[in-house]
Amino acid sequence: MTARPARILAAAAGITAAAPAGLAAALINAAILRKTPPSDEAPDDSDLVAATTAAAQREGRAWMASTPHQRWTVTAHDGTRLAGYYFPAPRPAQRTVILIHGHRADASLMGNFARDYRARGFNVLMADNRAHGDSGGRYVGMGWLDHFDYLHWIRRLVRTVGPDARIVLHGLSMGAATALLLSGSPDLPPQVRAVISDCSFSSACAEFAYHLRARHLPARLILPLASQMCRMLAGYRLTQASPLDAIARATVPVLLIHGGADSYNPTAMAHELHSAQPHADVWIVPGADHVMSYFTDPGAYRKRVEQFLRRLPQALISDARTRAASE
């Protein structure tokens, strides 16, 4: 008679333990496992972010196809082959920008930014992050693996442009997190002079916790298991993907841009990042949702970026008047 209650209790305990494990596996599947690239055609019922992102990728692909560029590849530390696209400036230049796309996108998402930078006289590198686009890899790096990958891209740029290259890192969402992780890396090459972070999460765990709690799921139980699964499958812990820790060690000027109505990486994360690095510049764009700051007001966005770059010890923005006088 006593064995039956014991078996029931054991079964109940197993179910209780299995529920967080199953949810952790679902999280890893949804966020970390490589997925089929999203369509450039947003469904009719898409929200503004999805529709704008799809349109930006269409425009980006058209710009890439019509602009002279070189197809580059590098090999990551773990043997993953990565694909990139290098657009030399119309005239020889040391000014160079690396544009880093976000989660479930590819390099084409950065086409509008690339067009603007190149018009200012920058060389432009856009790459497909691992497990995205034409790059290899089965698991998404959430910025952590990616920041090691981009060290290879930076070195490739320095070999191409020369040791006097002046490089800006400009990322969106997970790409912004990648740029911030690089800002605090002891291995960051000296040619990198500035970081622009648009809508970064403060940490991967904080981002996932925010979305789990919004669905009334026990983040405290799920995330440690998910982090262990991520380590076993992808080779890193979710806790390592923490721009909040990295920005405190930043060795280059940082501009934090964030939508004032960001419903994906909440705006409070930008204030947390600024608290960790009070010397960073911050621009909160009123009414802009996640990665919508540029599309909300492109003119104001360009102006803010130019102001930031002009204040650097060696101005990285080209002077249109000087260029015109030399022609």
MOQUI-V136935 format. One record per residue. N is the residue number from 1. RES is the residue in one small letter. PSI is psi in whole degrees, 0 to 359 (* if undefined). OMEGA is omega in whole degrees, 0 to 359 (* if undefined). Layout:
N RES PSI OMEGA
N RES PSI OMEGA
This chain:
1 m 324 183
2 t 338 183
3 a 326 184
4 r 310 175
5 p 323 179
6 a 318 179
7 r 321 179
8 i 317 179
9 l 320 179
10 a 318 179
11 a 319 179
12 a 319 179
13 a 321 179
14 g 319 179
15 i 318 180
16 t 318 181
17 a 325 183
18 a 330 183
19 a 308 177
20 p 323 179
21 a 318 178
22 g 320 178
23 l 324 177
24 a 318 178
25 a 322 178
26 a 322 178
27 l 314 179
28 i 318 179
29 n 317 184
30 a 322 190
31 a 331 190
32 i 325 182
33 l 138 179
34 r 140 180
35 k 163 174
36 t 134 181
37 p 141 179
38 p 152 179
39 s 149 173
40 d 349 180
41 e 106 180
42 a 140 177
43 p 158 183
44 d 331 183
45 d 17 181
46 s 150 174
47 d 176 186
48 l 319 182
49 v 311 181
50 a 317 181
51 a 318 181
52 t 320 179
53 t 316 179
54 a 317 179
55 a 320 179
56 a 322 179
57 q 323 175
58 r 314 179
59 e 321 180
60 g 318 179
61 r 321 179
62 a 318 179
63 w 316 180
64 m 318 182
65 a 332 185
66 s 359 184
67 t 131 181
68 p 131 179
69 h 170 178
70 q 141 175
71 r 123 181
72 w 155 168
73 t 149 170
74 v 163 178
75 t 125 181
76 a 172 184
77 h 334 181
78 d 12 177
79 g 358 180
80 t 131 178
81 r 129 184
82 l 141 182
83 a 138 179
84 g 170 186
85 y 116 184
86 y 125 181
87 f 100 179
88 p 148 176
89 a 155 178
90 p 328 175
91 r 151 181
92 p 134 184
93 a 153 172
94 q 336 179
95 r 127 185
96 t 140 176
97 v 140 170
98 i 121 182
99 l 126 189
100 i 117 184
101 h 175 183
102 g 189 184
103 h 134 178
104 r 28 175
105 a 201 171
106 d 186 186
107 a 330 184
108 s 338 178
109 l 335 184
110 m 12 184
111 g 318 179
112 n 319 178
113 f 318 179
114 a 315 179
115 r 315 182
116 d 314 181
117 y 317 182
118 r 325 177
119 a 337 178
120 r 2 177
121 g 20 179
122 f 144 158
123 n 148 183
124 v 131 170
125 l 127 171
126 m 133 180
127 a 156 169
128 d 121 178
129 n 158 178
130 r 143 183
131 a 22 176
132 h 150 174
133 g 225 183
134 d 1 177
135 s 153 178
136 g 183 178
137 g 141 180
138 r 338 187
139 y 138 179
140 v 142 185
141 g 351 181
142 m 32 179
143 g 328 184
144 w 303 177
145 l 325 183
146 d 324 183
147 h 333 171
148 f 320 179
149 d 318 184
150 y 342 170
151 l 324 176
152 h 318 179
153 w 321 180
154 i 317 180
155 r 322 177
156 r 319 178
157 l 317 181
158 v 322 176
159 r 327 183
160 t 310 185
161 v 329 181
162 g 164 183
163 p 344 178
164 d 10 178
165 a 143 176
166 r 111 194
167 i 135 172
168 v 137 172
169 l 127 182
170 h 114 185
171 g 156 176
172 l 131 172
173 s 245 177
174 m 328 175
175 g 325 175
176 a 320 176
177 a 319 177
178 t 314 181
179 a 320 179
180 l 323 176
181 l 323 176
182 l 326 183
183 s 331 180
184 g 10 182
185 s 134 176
186 p 346 181
187 d 5 182
188 l 122 179
189 p 149 184
190 p 344 179
191 q 341 177
192 v 120 187
193 r 344 183
194 a 157 177
195 v 133 174
196 i 118 184
197 s 117 181
198 d 105 175
199 c 41 175
200 s 152 165
201 f 157 177
202 s 325 172
203 s 156 179
204 a 321 180
205 c 320 179
206 a 321 179
207 e 312 181
208 f 321 179
209 a 319 179
210 y 315 182
211 h 325 177
212 l 315 181
213 r 327 177
214 a 336 178
215 r 12 178
216 h 39 178
217 l 150 186
218 p 86 182
219 a 324 182
220 r 329 179
221 l 325 187
222 i 316 190
223 l 319 177
224 p 321 178
225 l 318 179
226 a 322 179
227 s 321 177
228 q 317 178
229 m 319 180
230 c 321 178
231 r 317 182
232 m 322 185
233 l 313 189
234 a 350 175
235 g 12 177
236 y 159 175
237 r 146 178
238 l 329 180
239 t 339 180
240 q 337 182
241 a 75 186
242 s 89 173
243 p 332 180
244 l 319 177
245 d 320 185
246 a 318 185
247 i 333 177
248 a 336 180
249 r 9 187
250 a 135 180
251 t 4 179
252 v 158 177
253 p 144 183
254 v 135 170
255 l 121 177
256 l 119 175
257 i 139 180
258 h 142 176
259 g 135 180
260 g 345 178
261 a 31 182
262 d 120 181
263 s 6 182
264 y 301 168
265 n 99 190
266 p 148 185
267 t 332 179
268 a 333 180
269 m 325 178
270 a 321 179
271 h 325 175
272 e 316 179
273 l 320 179
274 h 323 178
275 s 325 178
276 a 334 180
277 q 82 184
278 p 341 180
279 h 349 179
280 a 148 171
281 d 147 180
282 v 134 174
283 w 111 176
284 i 121 185
285 v 112 184
286 p 133 174
287 g 356 183
288 a 132 176
289 d 188 185
290 h 128 182
291 v 26 180
292 m 4 184
293 s 315 179
294 y 315 186
295 f 339 176
296 t 318 180
297 d 85 183
298 p 322 181
299 g 315 179
300 a 324 179
301 y 310 179
302 r 317 181
303 k 318 181
304 r 319 177
305 v 316 179
306 e 316 179
307 q 317 179
308 f 312 184
309 l 328 179
310 r 336 182
311 r 354 180
312 l 155 181
313 p 319 173
314 q 106 186
315 a 132 183
316 l 356 180
317 i 136 181
318 s 150 179
319 d 110 185
320 a 325 181
321 r 318 178
322 t 320 179
323 r 316 182
324 a 324 182
325 a 333 183
326 s 349 183
327 e * *
